Amino acid sequence: MSTDARAAKNALRTSIKPTLATLSAPALAHQSRTAQALIAALPQYRAAQRISIYLSMPTREAQTDALLRQAFADGKDVFVPYIHAPAAPATSSEAGTEKARKGKGKVMAMLRLHSIAELSALDRDAWGIPTLPAPSLHQRDNALGGSGPAPLTHDVESESTSARGLDLIVVPGVAFDPSGARVGHGAGFYDSFLTRCCADGEGRRPYLVGLCLAEQMLPLGEIAMQAWDWRVDVVAVGDGRLLECGEGGLHAVG
């Protein structure tokens, strides 16, 4: 079943990516603005203080620039993904170990971004994604505690648990379905991060918001889930749908 699920996800990635590549810049911008506005209106977003928003590729996925600007204007503490090689190898208890191998042993941290001005000054990687500069990493708050890519361990009594964790995470994906299932790019960075975030029972579970284009929303049951996969709580879609995911599937909000 695990092999079948992996093959099915790879097939979905192969089928969807060409469609996303053909989207015009105006269509991408319009869908992105629509979906971001839906997230900004969520009560869970309004109540959240510590949030994570992914930094988007310039094409082939929903953009996050407007939501980042809104979050800073609203006084949120904003954290963004940073992929790195951990100082110690991942343990066998971490979720998605086979995905970790696809990620070449790297893991994802959530580090503090301080302003839109700082975002605008970031260099972009080979995918066109803004990237935090290496010299600044160890001065940035880590969403799981402490500073820098490696989180503070939970046995440090001086660290307040209120300074750890996230209230809300905006999650990217290649595809989503009505149950909140998600297909990422295959390395398992978000699934592994969420498992680490909540593993010891001390960290709170963030509210998970999928952000996608209409072309990335699939019918119920088309995404095979594996044991370590996390479902999102709601999906904001570029065609204006805000879809709340639950045990019975998915229903429109509002």
N, C-alpha and C positions, 0 to 999 in steps of 0.2 A: 504493500500500500504506500509506503514511504517513497519507493522508487516511482510508482505511478503518479503520486502527487507532484514530485519534482518534475517529471516529464510533462505533466499537464501545465504546470506553471511556466515552464520554459516555452511550451507551445503558445501559451497566451502572450508572453512577452514578444515572441516572434511575430505573432499576428497583429498586435496592437501598435507596436513601434512604428511601422511604416505609415499607418494612418495618422499618428501624431506628427510625424515628420512633414506631412503635407498641409498641416494647418497654416493658414496665412497669419502673418503678424497681427493684423487687426482683429481676426477672430480669436486668436490666443489672448490678446489684451482684453477684449470684451468679456470673454468667459472668465478670465482671471479676476477682473474687477468685480464681476457679479458674485463669484464664489467667496471672495475675500470679504465683501460687504455682508454676506450672510453670516460669516464667522464673527465679525465685529459686533453683530446684533445679538449674538447668543448670550443668554443670562450667565452661562458658565464662563464665557470670556469676560464679561463685565465683572464677575466676582473674582476672577483669577488675578493674582499679583505676579506670580512667577510662571512665565510661559516660555515654551520653546517654539520657534518658527524656523522651518528649514529655509536655507538660502537656495533659490531656484536656479536651474539652468535657464538660459535665455530662450530656449525652444523646447518643445516636446513635453512640457509639464506646466501645470498651473503656476503662475507667478505669485510671489509673496511680497513684492515691494510695497504695495498699498497697505497691507496688514502690518508690516513692520513699522511703517510711518505712523499708523494709527496706534499701535502698541506703545511707541515712545511718547506720542502725544497724550496718551492716557496714563502715563506714568508707570507702566508695567516694567518689571525686571525681565529683560529679554535674554534668552539663551539660544545659541545656535549650535548645530552639530559640528564636531571636529573629529575626523577619523585619524587614528594614530595607532602605532604599535605599542602595546602595553609593556611596562617594565618587567612584569612577570607573565608567563604563559597563562592562557585561560584555563580554568579548572574544568574537570569533566562534568561538574554539576551545572555549568552554564548552559542556557538554552541554545539549541540550534548549532551544536558543535560542527556538524557537517557544513552548515552555512559559514561558520567561522573559518573553515578551511578555504572556502571559496573567497572569503574576504582576506585571504593570505595572512591570517593571524592578527588582523587589525581589529580594533574595537572603536565604538563611537562614544565620545564624551559630549556633554552639553556645557559650553562655556559662555560666559557673559559677554554680550555685545552692548556697548554703552550708548550709541547714538546713530542716527541716520547719517550724520556727517562721517562717522567712522566707517560705516558700511560703504559709503560712496567711495572711500579712499582705498578699499581693499583690492588687492590684485585678484585676478581670476585664474582658476586652474585650467587644465586641458579641456574640461567639460564646460567651461564658461561660468563656473560657480564661484562667487566671491569666497575667498579663503583667508582665515585669520593668520596674521604673520607670526612666524615661529618665535621671534624675540619677545612677543607680547604674551605668550601662552601662560607663563607661570605667574603673571600678575592678574589673570582673569579668574573670577569666581567660577567654581565648578558647581553645577546644579546639585550634585550629590554630596557636596561639602568640601571645604578647603578651597584651594586654588590650583590651577594648572590641570592638565589632562587627567592625571590620576586622582580620583576622589579621596577625600579624607576618610579613613576607616571609622566605622561606627563605634569603636571602643574608646574613642577619644572623648572623655567626659566633658571637656570644656566647650565642645562644639554643640550649639543648640540645634535640636532636631528641626526647629522652625527655619533654620538656614539651609536645610537640605530639601531636595525633592522639587517637583514641579506641580503646579496646579492644573496646567493644561498643555498639551502638546499638539501642534499641527503636524500631521503625519503625511508625507508624500507617498505616492505609490504609482506603479504602472497601471494597476486596475483595482477596483473595489467591486463588491457585490452587495445585494440587499441585506445580508446578514451581518455586515461589517467586516467581512473577510477582505483581505488585502493581498495583492501580489506586489512585492517590492522588486528591486533590481537583482536580488538573489544572494546577497552577502549576509543578510540577517542582522544588519546593524541595529535597526529599531527594535526588533524582537528581543535581541540579546540585551540591549540597554534597558528595556522595560522590565525584563526579568531581574537584572541586577538592581534596578531601582526599587523593586518591591520584594526582593528575595527574603530579607531577614524579618519581614513582618513589621518593621519599624517605619519604613518609608511608605508614604501614602500613594495610592494609585492615582496617576494623573487622569484627567478627562481627555479622551483621545478624539481628535477631530481630523477626519480624512478630508483632504482638499484635492479635487480632481476636475478634469475637463469632462464634458458630456460623453466624449468618445471612450473614456476610461471606466464608465459605469456599466457593469455587466449584469445580466439577469441572475436571479437567485440560483445558487447552486453551481455556478460555473467556475468557482474557485475552490480547489481542494485545500482544506486546512490540515496542517500537521500539528503535532503535539505542542510545539513551542511557539506557534503562531498566535499573535495577539489580534483581537478584533477591535475596531474603532467603535466609539459610542455614537457618532453622528458623521455624516458625509455632506460636505458643502460642494455642490456640483455646479459647473459653469453654465448650465442652462437654467439656473435659478431655483433648482430643487434643494431643499434642506431636508435630509433624510435621516431620521433617527433609527438607529439599529437596536433591535431587541430580540428576545427569544423567539418571537413570532415572525421575525423577518424585519421588514422595514416599513415605516410609514412617514408621510410628509408631515412636517412640523409647520403649524400655522395655516 
